[in-house]
Amino acid sequence: MLKFVDVQRDMPLKRDPDMRKRDFHEIYAEFSREKAEEQAARCSQCGVPYCQNHCPLHNNIPDWLLMTAEGRLEEAYRLSQETNTFPEICGRICPQDRLCEGNCVIEQAGHGTVTIGAIEKYITDTAWEEGWVKPVAPAIERSESVGIIGAGPGGLAAAERLRREGIQVTIYDRYDRAGGLLIYGIPGFKLEKDVVARRIDQLEKAGVQFVLNCNVGEDLTFQAIRERHDAVLIATGVYKSRDLQAPGVGAAGVVRAIDYLTASNRVNLGDRVPEFESGELNAEGKRVVVIGGGDTAMDCVRTAIRQGAKSVKCLYRRDRANMPGSQREVQNAEEEGVEFVWLTAPKGFRGDPVEGVIVQKMRLGPPDATGRQSPEVIEGADYTEPAELVILALGFLPEDLPTLWQEEALEVTRWGTILTDYRTHMTKIPGVFAVGDIVRGASLVVWAIKDGRDAADSMLEYLSRSARMAAE
């Protein structure tokens, strides 16, 4: 270990931008065993590992880096799996530059961070290839059952942990495939879908039941799910797009990011999507403008490039240093031909179908309530940006679940997210728990996994306590 002084940081090779923007395959190659061992050996084995402290799952990063450097890959995988249900997914899509790698001690010392994400991906991909990843096989089957609403990362993580303890698990999801945003939200160039599918397959082999194409509140009531199970977990995520109030926003060609990304992912999965075929959700040959600066906006601009857009521009009301999206994703997008127009915001839209975005220029003023500088409009500096497709990537809000599910006892916060006890994840309804974005608001996959695992532990305590009380 401690080779960071002599060995430079190195990432897996990236495919050439001109090649990778022609398809939706992942852009990074796999580390060789020798390269993974070399890069893992750069870890300084800190007494206080900030990488671990800033990982939502508190992964034992220094330990599995040491094991990788010593060639003990199966041990490294076993250790990573103890704290992370889906390490190969987090290794691909976590914003490591804002989490573990961004807080690496040797990075702060100017030596360049350890490539934690790429090594995590290598460890688990190797585990799959070697057959070390096995379906959950509980030692004892229990009679209690749990219903999980939502087959995204939070629900799947909870299901895996519950099955380890022998709990009977059924997952209900509105879509025709399990995986949630891992399947329909995140493009293949960041997360190829077979990576998710093999985890779903493992859960099915472990005994998890999936009820798909099931829209709770319409196809099946929330009350019916509660009656079927001893406990319920709500892990629906947030899919309601944040609205933009501006003249012309309802014009044809102004679309929501979630609709655009879902259509693209469905096409790449082999589905027939009429809105894509008609051109409504297809960027081919069009001047595209994406509005927003988060990770969803990055997914949209890079998808548009791959669909053959004539040009792709991203408007963001702050500057590069203040954008919420991953800087690594911004760099990848720029390499692929995306143009970022900083300090700009939409004022309205021209034409129906849309022909252009009326853009107002901004400057950064005093900090807002969060400490970030507030953007201010520069009067008289408006201009029109030509566009035939405008994608709104402004974030997501929770749906009104108490109304949709006719469950007034399900309390929500002033933001519309479900109110839970932060320690147990239980709602105000006994035996009903909630995790992920529907509690936090739009957040990261790794936080949903963390919540799902923690909620599963709380549900196990609740079920055991209920069983003891029934026995008495």
C-alpha positions in Angstrom: 0.0 0.0 0.0 0.9 3.7 0.2 2.1 3.8 -3.4 0.3 7.0 -4.2 3.6 8.9 -4.1 5.1 6.9 -7.0 2.0 5.6 -8.8 -0.3 8.2 -10.5 -4.0 8.0 -10.5 -5.4 6.1 -13.5 -8.9 5.4 -14.7 -10.0 2.6 -17.0 -9.8 3.6 -20.6 -12.7 5.5 -22.1 -13.9 4.7 -25.5 -13.2 7.5 -28.1 -16.0 10.1 -28.1 -16.7 9.6 -31.8 -17.2 5.9 -31.3 -19.1 5.9 -28.0 -21.7 8.5 -29.1 -22.9 6.1 -31.8 -24.3 3.6 -29.3 -25.6 3.3 -25.7 -22.9 0.9 -24.4 -21.0 1.9 -21.3 -18.1 4.2 -22.1 -15.4 2.8 -19.6 -13.4 -0.3 -20.2 -12.8 -2.8 -17.4 -9.6 -2.7 -15.3 -7.2 -5.5 -15.8 -6.3 -7.4 -12.7 -2.8 -5.9 -12.6 -4.2 -2.3 -13.0 -6.8 -2.8 -10.3 -4.2 -4.1 -7.9 -1.9 -1.2 -8.8 -4.6 1.5 -8.3 -5.9 -0.1 -5.1 -2.3 0.0 -3.7 -2.4 3.8 -3.9 -4.7 3.9 -0.9 -3.0 5.5 2.1 -5.0 3.3 4.6 -6.1 6.3 6.7 -6.7 5.9 10.4 -9.9 8.0 9.8 -11.0 7.0 6.3 -13.0 10.0 5.0 -13.9 8.0 1.9 -15.9 5.6 4.1 -17.3 8.4 6.2 -18.7 10.2 3.2 -20.2 7.0 1.6 -23.9 6.8 2.5 -23.5 3.0 3.0 -20.2 3.4 5.0 -18.6 0.8 2.8 -15.4 -0.6 4.2 -13.4 0.9 1.3 -9.9 0.9 2.7 -10.2 -2.8 3.7 -11.4 -4.0 0.3 -8.8 -1.9 -1.4 -6.2 -3.6 0.6 -7.6 -7.0 -0.3 -7.7 -6.1 -4.0 -4.0 -4.9 -3.9 -3.1 -8.3 -2.3 -5.0 -10.2 -4.9 -7.7 -11.4 -2.4 -10.6 -10.6 -4.7 -13.2 -13.0 -3.4 -12.6 -11.6 0.1 -12.9 -8.1 -1.3 -16.2 -8.9 -2.9 -17.6 -10.6 0.3 -16.6 -7.5 2.3 -18.2 -5.1 -0.1 -21.4 -7.1 -0.3 -21.8 -6.9 3.5 -22.6 -3.2 3.3 -23.8 -2.7 -0.3 -26.5 -4.8 -1.9 -25.5 -3.7 -5.4 -21.8 -2.7 -5.5 -21.5 -3.2 -9.3 -24.3 -0.6 -9.8 -22.9 1.9 -7.3 -19.4 1.5 -8.9 -21.0 2.6 -12.2 -23.4 5.4 -11.3 -22.5 6.8 -7.9 -21.1 10.4 -8.2 -17.8 9.3 -6.6 -16.4 12.8 -7.2 -18.9 14.2 -4.7 -18.7 11.2 -2.2 -15.9 8.8 -1.6 -13.3 9.9 -4.1 -14.1 13.6 -3.5 -13.1 13.1 0.1 -10.0 10.9 -0.4 -7.2 12.1 1.8 -4.5 11.8 -0.8 -6.7 13.8 -3.2 -6.6 16.6 -0.6 -2.8 16.3 -0.5 -2.6 16.8 -4.3 -1.8 13.2 -5.4 -5.1 12.4 -7.1 -7.8 10.3 -5.6 -7.9 6.5 -5.5 -10.2 5.3 -8.3 -12.6 3.8 -5.8 -15.6 3.5 -8.1 -13.7 1.7 -10.9 -12.2 -0.8 -8.5 -15.6 -1.4 -6.8 -17.0 -2.2 -10.3 -14.1 -4.4 -11.1 -14.4 -6.4 -7.9 -18.0 -7.2 -8.4 -17.9 -7.8 -12.1 -15.1 -10.3 -11.4 -17.3 -11.9 -8.7 -20.1 -12.4 -11.3 -17.6 -13.9 -13.8 -16.2 -16.3 -11.2 -19.6 -17.4 -9.9 -19.1 -16.0 -6.4 -22.4 -14.2 -6.5 -25.1 -16.6 -5.3 -28.9 -16.2 -4.8 -29.9 -15.6 -1.2 -30.7 -18.9 0.6 -32.3 -18.2 4.0 -31.5 -20.8 6.7 -35.1 -20.8 8.0 -38.2 -19.7 6.2 -40.5 -17.5 8.2 -44.3 -17.2 7.8 -44.4 -13.4 8.0 -44.8 -11.5 4.7 -43.9 -8.0 3.5 -45.3 -6.2 0.6 -43.0 -3.7 -1.1 -44.5 -1.0 -3.4 -41.8 0.0 -5.9 -39.2 -2.2 -7.6 -36.5 0.5 -7.7 -33.2 0.4 -5.8 -34.7 1.0 -2.3 -37.4 -1.7 -2.7 -34.9 -4.2 -4.2 -32.3 -3.6 -1.4 -35.0 -4.1 1.3 -36.3 -7.3 -0.4 -32.8 -8.8 -0.6 -32.2 -8.2 3.1 -35.6 -9.4 4.2 -35.2 -12.7 2.2 -31.9 -13.3 3.9 -33.9 -13.6 7.1 -36.5 -15.9 5.5 -39.3 -13.3 5.2 -41.8 -13.8 2.4 -41.5 -10.8 0.0 -43.8 -9.5 -2.8 -42.9 -6.4 -4.8 -45.6 -4.5 -6.6 -44.5 -2.1 -9.4 -46.4 0.0 -12.0 -43.9 -0.9 -14.8 -43.6 -4.0 -16.9 -40.0 -4.6 -15.7 -38.5 -4.4 -12.3 -35.7 -2.0 -11.6 -37.4 1.4 -11.5 -35.1 4.2 -12.6 -32.2 1.7 -12.9 -34.0 0.4 -16.0 -36.1 3.3 -17.3 -34.4 6.4 -16.0 -30.6 5.9 -16.3 -29.3 5.4 -19.8 -27.3 2.4 -20.9 -24.1 4.3 -21.4 -23.9 4.7 -17.6 -25.6 1.4 -16.6 -26.2 -1.4 -19.1 -29.5 -3.1 -18.4 -28.2 -6.7 -18.1 -26.3 -5.5 -15.0 -29.6 -4.8 -13.4 -31.4 -7.8 -14.9 -29.1 -10.3 -13.4 -29.8 -8.9 -9.9 -33.5 -9.1 -10.5 -33.0 -12.7 -11.6 -31.1 -13.4 -8.4 -33.9 -12.0 -6.3 -36.5 -14.1 -8.2 -34.4 -17.2 -7.6 -34.2 -16.2 -3.9 -38.0 -16.4 -3.7 -39.0 -12.7 -4.2 -42.4 -12.5 -6.0 -42.8 -9.6 -8.5 -46.3 -8.3 -9.4 -45.7 -6.0 -12.4 -48.0 -3.7 -14.4 -49.7 -3.0 -11.1 -50.6 0.6 -10.5 -51.4 0.8 -6.8 -54.6 2.8 -6.3 -56.0 1.7 -9.6 -55.2 -2.0 -10.2 -54.9 -2.8 -6.5 -55.8 -0.7 -3.5 -53.3 0.2 -0.8 -55.7 -1.2 1.7 -55.7 -4.6 -0.1 -51.9 -4.7 0.0 -51.9 -4.0 3.8 -54.4 -6.8 4.3 -52.3 -9.3 2.4 -49.1 -8.6 4.4 -47.8 -8.3 7.9 -45.9 -5.1 7.0 -45.6 -2.8 4.0 -42.8 -0.8 2.6 -43.4 2.2 0.3 -40.5 2.7 -2.1 -42.2 4.4 -5.1 -39.6 7.0 -5.8 -40.6 10.4 -7.2 -41.7 10.6 -10.8 -43.8 13.8 -11.0 -41.8 16.4 -13.0 -41.3 19.8 -11.6 -43.2 22.3 -13.7 -41.9 25.4 -15.5 -44.2 28.4 -15.6 -43.3 30.2 -18.8 -45.2 31.4 -22.0 -45.4 28.6 -24.6 -44.4 25.8 -22.2 -47.3 23.6 -23.5 -46.1 23.7 -27.1 -45.4 20.5 -29.0 -41.7 19.7 -28.7 -41.4 20.8 -25.1 -41.1 17.5 -23.2 -40.4 16.2 -19.8 -37.1 14.5 -19.1 -38.7 11.4 -17.5 -40.8 10.8 -20.7 -37.8 11.3 -22.9 -35.4 9.0 -21.0 -38.0 6.3 -20.5 -38.8 6.3 -24.3 -35.1 6.0 -25.1 -34.5 3.2 -22.7 -37.6 1.3 -23.9 -36.4 1.5 -27.5 -32.9 0.3 -26.5 -34.6 -2.6 -24.6 -36.4 -3.6 -27.9 -39.8 -2.1 -27.1 -42.0 -0.4 -29.7 -42.5 3.2 -28.6 -44.9 5.2 -30.9 -43.8 8.6 -29.4 -40.3 7.8 -30.4 -41.2 6.6 -33.9 -43.3 9.7 -34.5 -40.3 11.9 -33.6 -42.0 13.4 -30.5 -39.5 11.9 -28.1 -36.6 11.4 -30.6 -33.8 13.9 -31.0 -32.6 12.7 -34.4 -31.8 15.7 -36.7 -33.0 18.3 -34.3 -31.5 21.2 -32.5 -32.0 20.2 -28.9 -32.0 22.4 -25.8 -32.0 20.7 -22.3 -32.9 22.9 -19.4 -31.4 22.0 -16.0 -28.0 21.2 -14.4 -28.5 18.0 -12.5 -27.6 14.4 -13.3 -30.9 13.9 -15.2 -30.0 16.8 -17.5 -26.6 15.1 -18.1 -28.4 11.9 -19.0 -30.7 13.8 -21.5 -27.9 15.7 -23.3 -25.8 12.6 -23.8 -28.9 10.6 -24.9 -29.7 13.3 -27.5 -26.2 13.1 -28.9 -26.5 9.4 -29.4 -29.9 9.8 -31.1 -28.2 11.9 -33.8 -29.3 15.4 -32.7 -28.1 18.2 -35.0 -26.9 20.1 -31.9 -27.3 19.8 -28.2 -27.1 22.7 -25.7 -27.7 22.7 -22.0 -29.0 25.8 -20.3 -28.2 26.3 -16.6 -28.9 29.3 -14.5 -25.7 29.1 -12.4 -22.1 28.6 -13.4 -20.2 25.4 -13.8 -18.8 25.5 -10.2 -22.3 25.7 -8.8 -24.1 23.1 -10.8 -25.5 20.0 -8.9 -24.6 17.4 -11.5 -21.4 15.4 -11.6 -18.4 17.2 -13.0 -17.3 13.9 -14.5 -20.6 13.7 -16.4 -20.2 17.3 -17.6 -16.7 16.4 -19.0 -18.0 13.3 -20.7 -20.8 15.3 -22.3 -18.5 18.0 -23.5 -16.2 15.4 -25.1 -19.2 14.0 -26.9 -20.2 17.4 -28.4 -22.6 19.0 -25.9 -22.4 22.7 -25.4 -23.1 24.1 -22.0 -24.5 27.7 -21.8 -23.9 28.8 -18.2 -25.8 31.6 -16.4 -28.9 31.3 -18.6 -32.6 30.5 -17.9 -35.7 30.0 -20.1 -38.1 33.0 -20.2 -40.5 31.4 -22.7 -40.8 29.4 -25.9 -41.5 30.5 -29.5 -43.7 28.5 -31.9 -46.0 25.5 -31.7 -44.4 23.1 -32.5 -41.5 24.8 -30.7 -39.0 26.7 -32.8 -36.9 28.3 -30.1 -36.3 29.1 -26.4 -36.4 32.7 -25.2 -33.3 32.8 -23.0 -32.5 35.4 -20.4 -29.0 35.9 -19.2 -28.2 35.7 -15.5 -25.5 36.7 -13.1 -24.8 35.3 -9.6 -25.9 37.5 -6.7 -25.9 37.0 -2.9 -26.2 33.5 -1.5 -29.7 32.0 -1.1 -31.0 30.1 2.0 -28.8 27.1 1.2 -25.7 29.2 0.9 -25.5 29.0 -2.9 -25.3 32.2 -4.8 -28.7 33.2 -6.1 -29.0 33.8 -9.9 -30.3 37.3 -11.0 -31.6 38.3 -14.4 -29.6 40.7 -16.5 -32.3 43.0 -17.9 -32.3 43.6 -21.6 -30.0 40.7 -22.5 -32.6 38.2 -23.7 -32.1 36.3 -26.9 -33.7 33.3 -28.7 -32.0 29.9 -28.9 -33.3 27.9 -31.9 -34.7 24.5 -31.0 -37.0 21.8 -32.3 -36.9 19.8 -29.1 -36.7 21.2 -25.6 -36.3 18.8 -22.7 -37.2 20.0 -19.2 -34.9 18.4 -16.6 -35.8 20.5 -13.6 -36.2 17.8 -11.0 -38.9 15.7 -9.6 -41.7 16.0 -7.0 -43.6 13.3 -5.0 -47.0 12.3 -6.2 -49.9 12.9 -3.8 -50.0 9.3 -2.5 -52.6 9.8 0.3 -55.1 11.0 -2.4 -54.1 8.5 -5.1 -54.3 5.6 -2.6 -57.2 6.9 -0.6 -55.3 6.6 2.6 -55.7 9.8 4.7 -53.7 8.3 7.6 -50.6 8.4 5.4 -49.1 11.7 6.6 -46.8 13.8 4.4 -44.4 16.7 5.0 -44.9 20.2 3.6 -42.9 19.1 0.6 -45.3 16.2 -0.1 -42.9 13.5 0.9 -44.0 10.8 3.2 -43.5 11.5 6.9 -41.5 8.8 8.7 -39.6 8.3 11.9 -36.0 8.9 10.8 -34.7 6.1 13.0 -37.1 3.3 12.0 -38.5 4.5 8.7 -42.0 3.8 9.9 -44.8 6.1 8.9 -47.6 7.1 11.3 -49.4 3.9 10.2 -48.2 0.9 12.3 -46.4 -1.6 10.1 -46.1 0.7 7.1 -42.6 1.9 6.3 -41.2 4.2 3.6 -37.8 4.8 2.0 -35.9 6.5 -0.7 -36.9 9.5 -2.8 -40.5 9.4 -1.6 -39.1 10.3 1.8 -36.0 12.2 1.0 -37.1 13.9 -2.2 -35.1 13.3 -5.4 -31.8 11.9 -4.3 -29.1 9.4 -5.2 -29.4 5.6 -5.8 -26.9 4.9 -3.1 -29.1 6.7 -0.5 -32.1 4.6 -1.6 -30.1 1.4 -1.1 -29.0 2.6 2.3 -32.6 3.4 3.3 -33.9 0.1 2.0 -31.3 -1.9 4.0 -32.0 0.1 7.2 -35.8 -0.1 6.8 -35.5 -3.9 6.3 -33.7 -4.2 9.7 -36.5 -2.1 11.3 -39.2 -4.2 9.7 -37.5 -7.4 11.0 -37.6 -5.9 14.5 -41.2 -4.9 14.1 -42.2 -8.4 12.8 -40.3 -10.1 15.6 -41.9 -7.9 18.2 -45.4 -8.5 16.7 -44.8 -12.2 16.8 -43.7 -12.1 20.5 -46.8 -10.1 21.4 -49.1 -12.5 19.5 -47.5 -15.5 21.4 -48.1 -13.9 24.7 
